[in-house]
């Protein structure tokens, strides 16, 4: 009883310090999520006017969309491909940047460019480069004989989706690289030296000594990338937005399409709730798996 009272007193004493943070979390996270959930249970006009409760009708309309399974599959492929490729390339790049070589500072600064630039602007540059008529990339491929004529990389669902994955990896690499690089620089040099003395190869030292130390950094990079990639509308909208149908849609672009083209605001709100739930479940599963891996390593 006395222990519980002491904990309550300590919590009250800490409240003035953590109170502003709690208010910020409530305003930025809890309220929008709650309002989104409430909106998904309302009947809304095409202009967002509330016409009363709808119960689960909006969710029934959402799951009645015949293309929803393929959209969910596209979303899984989109997130897994972008995050996995980004992690592999960033880990290799971070390992390279951790070494000392002439011009390292310049290279490190150059890597920040895709992160500093607007995502819409970067995606638009790629879209113009790959234009079948005036794109410099298409013109180059024709000039060297790879193509007979310009190919519509962004005019067909499949190629456009692959290009979107490439652009997403391109803009995700800077943050991920610096996160892993920070993890590398926090590892004591003595660990790698001990492995070298014991006769371990470079790959063995990286796999059994360096990689376990990088798990916290990789976990942070993975979670943030999952959230960013899952909700990445600009890349997909610029590259696949003009393509008719649902052949290149993910849950994010479907939400946008429900609002803009179909004017189904309430169904889009239900899609947003589904998006939120999927992200929470994915992150919870990932955190659980990484925690189990850490426990087994110990």
C-alpha positions in Angstrom: 0.0 0.0 0.0 2.8 2.4 1.0 4.7 1.5 -2.3 1.7 2.3 -4.4 1.3 5.6 -2.5 4.9 6.5 -3.1 4.6 5.8 -6.8 1.5 7.9 -7.0 3.3 10.8 -5.3 6.3 10.5 -7.6 4.0 10.5 -10.6 2.3 13.7 -9.3 5.6 15.4 -8.8 6.7 14.5 -12.3 3.5 15.7 -13.8 4.6 19.4 -14.2 7.6 18.1 -16.2 5.9 15.5 -18.4 2.5 17.3 -18.6 3.4 19.4 -21.7 4.6 16.3 -23.5 1.4 14.4 -22.6 -0.7 17.3 -23.9 1.3 17.4 -27.1 0.9 13.6 -27.6 -2.8 14.0 -27.0 -3.2 16.8 -29.5 -1.0 15.4 -32.2 -1.6 11.6 -31.9 -4.6 10.7 -29.7 -7.1 13.3 -30.9 -6.5 12.9 -34.7 -6.7 9.1 -34.3 -9.9 9.3 -32.3 -11.4 11.8 -34.7 -10.5 9.6 -37.7 -12.2 6.6 -36.0 -15.3 8.7 -35.2 -15.5 10.0 -38.8 -15.4 6.5 -40.2 -18.7 5.7 -38.4 -20.5 8.8 -39.8 -22.5 9.4 -43.0 -20.7 12.1 -44.9 -21.6 14.0 -48.0 -19.2 14.4 -50.9 -18.1 17.7 -49.3 -17.6 16.3 -45.8 -20.9 17.4 -44.3 -21.9 15.1 -41.4 -25.4 13.6 -42.0 -25.5 11.4 -38.9 -24.3 8.0 -37.7 -23.5 5.2 -40.1 -22.4 2.4 -37.8 -20.2 0.0 -39.7 -21.7 0.8 -43.1 -18.6 2.5 -44.3 -16.4 -0.5 -43.5 -18.9 -2.8 -45.3 -18.6 -0.6 -48.4 -14.8 -0.7 -48.1 -14.6 -4.4 -47.9 -17.1 -4.7 -50.7 -14.6 -3.1 -53.1 -13.6 -6.0 -55.4 -10.1 -4.6 -55.9 -9.3 -4.3 -52.2 -7.4 -7.7 -52.0 -5.1 -6.8 -54.8 -4.6 -3.3 -53.3 -3.6 -4.9 -50.0 -1.2 -7.2 -51.8 0.4 -4.2 -53.7 0.8 -2.5 -50.3 2.6 -5.5 -48.8 4.9 -5.8 -51.8 5.5 -2.0 -51.8 6.4 -1.8 -48.1 8.5 -5.0 -47.9 10.4 -4.3 -51.1 11.2 -0.6 -50.3 12.2 -1.2 -46.7 14.2 -4.3 -47.3 16.2 -2.9 -50.3 16.7 0.4 -48.4 18.1 -1.5 -45.4 20.5 -3.6 -47.4 21.9 -0.7 -49.5 22.1 1.6 -46.5 23.9 -0.9 -44.4 26.5 -1.3 -47.2 26.8 2.4 -47.7 27.1 3.1 -43.9 29.9 0.5 -43.7 31.7 2.3 -46.6 31.2 5.8 -45.0 32.5 4.6 -41.7 35.9 4.1 -43.3 38.4 7.0 -43.7 39.0 8.0 -47.3 39.7 11.3 -49.2 36.5 13.3 -49.8 34.5 11.4 -47.2 32.9 14.6 -45.8 31.8 15.6 -49.3 30.3 12.1 -50.0 28.4 12.2 -46.7 26.9 15.6 -47.5 26.0 14.5 -51.0 24.0 11.6 -49.7 21.7 14.0 -47.8 20.5 15.6 -51.1 17.6 13.2 -51.8 16.5 13.6 -48.2 16.7 17.4 -48.2 14.9 17.8 -51.6 11.1 17.7 -51.9 9.7 14.2 -52.5 7.3 15.5 -55.1 10.1 17.3 -56.9 12.4 14.3 -56.8 9.7 12.0 -58.1 8.7 14.5 -60.8 12.4 14.6 -62.0 12.3 10.8 -62.4 9.0 10.9 -64.2 10.3 13.4 -66.7 13.6 11.5 -67.1 11.6 8.4 -68.0 9.1 10.1 -70.3 8.9 8.0 -73.5 9.0 11.1 -75.8 11.3 13.6 -74.1 12.9 11.8 -71.2 16.6 11.9 -71.1 16.8 8.3 -69.8 14.7 7.0 -72.7 16.6 9.0 -75.2 19.9 7.6 -73.9 18.6 4.0 -74.1 17.5 4.6 -77.7 20.8 6.2 -78.6 22.9 3.2 -77.3 20.6 0.7 -79.1 19.0 -0.9 -76.0 15.5 0.3 -77.1 14.1 0.9 -80.6 11.9 3.7 -79.3 11.0 5.3 -76.0 9.3 3.0 -73.5 6.5 4.2 -71.2 8.1 3.3 -67.8 5.5 5.4 -66.0 2.6 4.9 -68.4 1.9 1.3 -67.5 1.0 0.0 -64.0 3.7 -2.7 -63.6 6.7 -0.7 -64.7 5.4 2.5 -62.9 5.1 0.5 -59.7 8.7 -0.7 -60.0 9.9 2.8 -60.7 8.0 4.0 -57.7 9.9 1.4 -55.6 13.2 2.6 -57.0 12.3 6.3 -56.2 11.2 5.4 -52.7 14.4 3.6 -52.0 16.4 6.5 -53.4 14.7 9.0 -51.0 14.8 6.6 -48.0 18.5 5.8 -48.2 19.9 9.0 -46.6 18.0 8.7 -43.3 18.5 5.0 -43.1 22.2 5.3 -43.9 22.9 7.9 -41.3 20.9 6.0 -38.6 23.0 2.8 -39.3 26.2 4.9 -39.5 25.4 6.4 -36.1 25.0 2.8 -34.8 28.3 1.8 -36.3 30.2 4.7 -34.8 28.9 3.8 -31.3 30.4 0.3 -31.5 33.8 0.1 -29.7 36.7 -0.7 -32.0 37.9 -3.3 -29.5 35.1 -5.6 -30.5 36.2 -5.9 -34.1 39.8 -6.1 -33.1 39.1 -9.0 -30.7 37.4 -10.8 -33.6 40.3 -10.1 -35.8 42.7 -11.5 -33.2 40.6 -14.7 -32.9 41.0 -15.3 -36.7 37.4 -14.4 -37.7 37.0 -13.3 -41.3 35.6 -9.9 -42.3 32.1 -11.4 -42.9 32.1 -13.4 -39.7 33.1 -10.3 -37.7 30.3 -8.3 -39.3 27.7 -11.0 -38.9 28.5 -12.1 -35.4 30.0 -9.0 -33.8 28.9 -5.9 -35.7 25.4 -6.8 -36.8 24.1 -7.7 -33.2 25.3 -4.3 -32.0 23.4 -2.6 -34.9 20.1 -4.1 -34.0 18.7 -1.0 -32.1 19.7 1.3 -35.0 18.2 -1.1 -37.6 15.0 -1.4 -35.6 14.6 2.4 -35.4 15.3 2.7 -39.1 12.9 -0.1 -40.0 10.0 1.2 -38.0 10.3 4.7 -39.3 10.7 3.5 -42.9 7.6 1.3 -42.5 5.6 4.3 -41.4 6.9 6.6 -44.1 6.7 4.1 -46.9 3.2 2.9 -45.9 1.9 6.4 -46.0 3.9 7.6 -49.0 1.3 9.2 -51.3 3.5 11.7 -53.3 5.7 9.1 -55.0 2.8 6.8 -55.9 0.5 9.6 -56.9 3.0 11.3 -59.2 4.1 8.1 -60.9 1.0 5.9 -60.9 -1.8 8.5 -60.3 -2.6 8.9 -64.0 -3.0 5.2 -64.6 -6.6 4.1 -64.8 -7.9 1.3 -62.6 -6.4 -0.2 -59.5 -3.5 -2.1 -61.0 -0.8 0.0 -59.2 -2.8 1.2 -56.2 -1.8 0.8 -52.5 -4.1 1.5 -49.6 -2.8 5.1 -49.5 -3.6 5.9 -53.1 -6.9 4.0 -52.8 -7.8 6.4 -50.0 -6.9 9.4 -52.1 -8.9 8.0 -55.1 -12.0 7.4 -52.9 -12.0 11.1 -51.9 -10.9 12.7 -55.2 -12.5 10.6 -57.9 -15.4 8.7 -56.2 -16.1 11.4 -53.6 -16.7 8.7 -51.0 -15.3 10.6 -48.0 -16.8 8.3 -45.4 -15.4 5.2 -47.1 -12.0 6.9 -47.3 -12.2 7.5 -43.6 -12.8 3.8 -43.0 -9.8 3.1 -45.3 -7.7 5.4 -43.1 -8.7 3.5 -40.0 -7.7 0.2 -41.8 -4.4 1.8 -42.7 -3.8 2.8 -39.1 -4.6 -0.6 -37.8 -2.3 -2.3 -40.4 0.6 -0.1 -39.4 0.1 -0.8 -35.7 -0.1 -4.5 -36.3 3.0 -4.6 -38.6 5.1 -2.6 -36.1 3.8 -4.6 -33.1 4.8 -7.9 -34.9 8.2 -6.5 -35.9 8.9 -5.3 -32.4 7.9 -8.6 -31.0 10.2 -10.5 -33.4 13.2 -8.2 -32.7 12.6 -8.6 -29.0 12.5 -12.4 -29.2 15.7 -12.3 -31.3 17.5 -10.2 -28.6 16.3 -12.5 -25.9 17.6 -15.6 -27.8 20.9 -13.8 -28.4 21.4 -13.3 -24.7 
